Amino acid sequence: MDRQSTTSLTLAQCVADIDRALASGDTAQAVSLAQDGLDAGYSHPLLFHLCAIRLMQNREPEVARTLLERALRLAPRSPELLTEMAGCLNALGDYAGAQRCAADAIALAPGLAIAWYQKGYAHQMSTELDAAKDCFLEAVRLDPRAADAFARLAHIAAGQGHYDEAKSHAAKALVLEPRNGAAMLANAAADIAEERLSAAQSQLDIVLSDPQALPPVRAVAAAQAGDICDAQGRVDEAFDAYRQAGETWRTYYEPHVRGAKPESALALVARLSSSLEALPAGQWR
């Protein structure tokens, strides 16, 4: 269906077409239809939600938040929308807001694993690690295929020096998602701490060669590679790795700081600093 023909459809027909696309597993078509519906002037939570998901995938959380706000005005008690908003706020660094939205979603739908994950992420980034762990454990209980939740449990365990636990959670994540960068970094952190430097380097090589690895993951992998070089007495190489890690962090976060009001920029830097200080060298965002 092309965009021009969509404008001749009623809202009910547009939503029905989207439902059929989703039922058949054609998410791309569903998102395209949703955008067509918005372009035609329709206002419906499903249209806003699907377009917000695409914006999040394109790493445009600020625009996605605007659409989700409009969706929530129409459907304020939708646990799915509240969870999506929690994820959006996490991406924007508003961890207190993300916790509130995720908690509201959980109150409405306690069995929604992704809501527990988003709440756990917000707690972890606020360095509330006990609360984060509880949320991630509930997420994997509800959805044993939640690879990212296992990976984050691995990071918390590694950060607390519980390396066997970290390895166990990372292994579960990697069975589900063999190239999960977060799980590999948790493994590497445990290996570095236990002086298995060759094993750690093999994990980092995979992460650093992955073109899909997100900047925070690449930054931490570079920092961990620096730790390995330092442990081996390769000082110049360690310095280069740390410099690369710092440049990756700067490039990733600078646009957020530049686009924020002064007080918001300071809050972002404070949150980033506190979350990094709570983790050992090599932990990711």
N, C-alpha and C positions, 0 to 999 in steps of 0.2 A: 504494500500500500504506500503510495507516495504522499508527500506532505499536502499537496493541493487537494487530494481526495479526502483527507482527514477533516478538512474544514467543513465539509458537507455532512459530517457525521454528528449525531447528537453526543452529548457527554456520556450517556449510558452505553451507546455503541462503542465509543472510544475505550471506555473502561472494560467492556466485554472483550474487545479485541486484545487489550493488554492482558487480561486474565487468561485468554487462550494461549497467547504467546508464552506467558509464564508457565502455564500448565504443560506446554510442550518442551520446556527447557530453553526456549529461545530468549534469553535475557536481553541480548542486544536489540532484538526487534521490539521487545517490550519497552525498553528505554527510548528507542526511537519514536515509538507511538506516543509515549508520555510527553516527549518534547514537542511532538506535533500537536498534542492536545493543549499544552501550555501556549504554544504559538497561536493556536486558534482561539485563545482567550478563555479556555476552561479553567476552573479552579476546583481541584479535588486532591485530597491527601495522597492518593496513590501516584498521581502525576508528579507532585512535588517530591515525594519520597524517591521515586525511581531516578528522577533527574539529579537529585542530591547525591545519590549513590554514585552516579557517573562522575559528578564533580569531585567527590572524594577520591575516586579511582584516579582522576586526573590531578590529584593533589591541589585542589582548589577549595579548601575547607571553609574559607570565609564566605564564598558565594553559596556553598552548600548550606551553611548555617541560615542564610536568609530564606532559602526555600523550605528548610525544615521548620523554621519559625512560622512560616505561613501554613505549613501542613498541620502543625500542632495547634494553631488557632482554630482549625477546623475539626481536629480530632485530638483534643488534649489528653485523653486517657488511652491513647494507643501505645502499648508497651514497645512495639516495634519502632515507632517513631521516636519515642523517648530514648531507646537504646541507640538508634542512629545518631540522635543529637548528642548523646554521651560520647560516642566515637568521634564526632565532629569536634566537640569541645576538647577532647583529649588531644586531637591533632593540632588544635589552636593553643594548647598549653593552659586551658582553663580547667584545671583538675578539680577544683571545688565544684564548679558547675557540672562537670561530667559526673562526679559522685552523686550529686543531687538527682540528675536525670536518670542515671542508672538505678539509683535506689527507688525512684518513683516507678520505673519499669518493673523492677523486681517485686514491688508491693502489688502491682497489678498482675504479674505473671511470674511467680517464683521459680517456675521451671524453665525460664528462658536463659539458656547457658551463656549466650553472648552478652546479656546484660551483666551477669556476674563477671565475665571477663573484662568488660569495659570499666566496671567499678573497681576491679582489682588493678587494672592498669593505672587508673587515676590515683589509687592509694599508693601504688609502687612509685609512681613519679613524684608523689608527695612525701616519699620516704617513710610511709606508714606500712612497713613491711609485714607486720603480723596480720593486719587487716587485708593486705594484698594477698598474702598466702591463703587466708581463709576463703577469699573470693575465688581465686584460681582453683583451689581444691574443689569448691562447689561446682565450678564450671566444668571440670573434667569428670566429676561424678555424674553430672547431668548429660554431658556429651563426651564420652571417652575418646572421640576422634578430634578433640580440640587441641591440635598440635601446638598452637601458639601459647595456650595456657600451660601446657607441660613445659614449654621452653622457658616461660617466665618463672615457673616454679624452680626450674633448674638454676636460673640466674640468682634467685633469692637464696637458694641453698648454697651456691658457690660463694656468694657475697658474705654469707655467715660462716664460711669455712666448713660446711657440711658436704664434702666433696663426693662421698659415695651417693648421697641423696641427689646431688646435682647430676651426677652421671646417670642415675636411674631415670630421673625425669627427662633428661636430654635424650636418652635412648628411646623413650616412648615417643617423644616428639619426632625423632628422626625416622622411626618406623612409619609414622603417619605421613611425614613430609621430609624425604631424604635430604633436601637441600635447605632445611630451615636454618637460616643464618644465626638466629638467636640461640638455638640449641648448640650449634657448633661453637659459638663464642663461650657458652657456659662450659662446654667440654674443655675448650682451650684454657679457660681460666683455672679449672681444676687441674689440668695437666701442668700448667706453669707453676702453680702453687706446690705441686708434688714433684717438680723438676723433671717431668717427662716432656722435655722441650721439643724433641722430634715429633712426638705425637701431637703436641699443640700446634706446631708449625704446619703439619699436614692439614689440620682443620682450617687454619687461617688461610692457607693457599687456596682452598676451595671457595671460601667466602670472598677473598679479594679478587678471584678470577670470575666471579659471578656478576655479569652486567646488570642483573636485576636487583642486586643487593642495595638496600636503601642507604643514603649517606650516613645516618648514625651507626649503622652496622659496619660500614666500611671504615668509619673513623675509629671505632673501638677495635676492629680487627687490626688496623694499622698500629694502634697504641700497644696492643698485645704483641704484635711482631716486634715493636721496639723493646718491650720487656724481655723478649727472648734474646734479641741482639745484646742487650745490656747484660743479661745473665751470662752470655758467652764472651763478654769482654769486647764486643764489636761496637765501640762507642760511637764512631762516626755514623754507622748504619742505624744505630739506635736513635741518634739525634735526628737523622733524616726521617725515620718512621714516625717519631713523635711530632715533628714539624708537619708531616703530611696529615696526621690525625687532627692536629689543631686547625690546619687550613680547611679540612673537610667540615669540621664542626662550625667554623666561622662562616663558611659559604652557605651552610645549611640554615643556620639560625639568624644570620644578619638580616635577610629580608623581613623576617618577623619583627625584629627589633626596630628596623627602619620604618616599618609601616605602623608601628604602635605609637600611642601617646606616650610622653615621657614616663608617666607613672606606670603604664602598662609594660613598657620596655624594661624598667627596673624590676618589675615583678617577674617578668619572664626570665631575666638573667638570674634573679635570686632563686627561682624554682629550679632552673637548670643547674646552678651551682650546688644547691643542696642535694639534688638527686644524684649528681655525680659524686659528691663527697661521701654519700652513704654506700657507694659501691666500690669494690676494689678495682685496681687498674684492669682495664679490659672489658668492663661492663658496658652495655649499650644503652643508649638514650634512656 
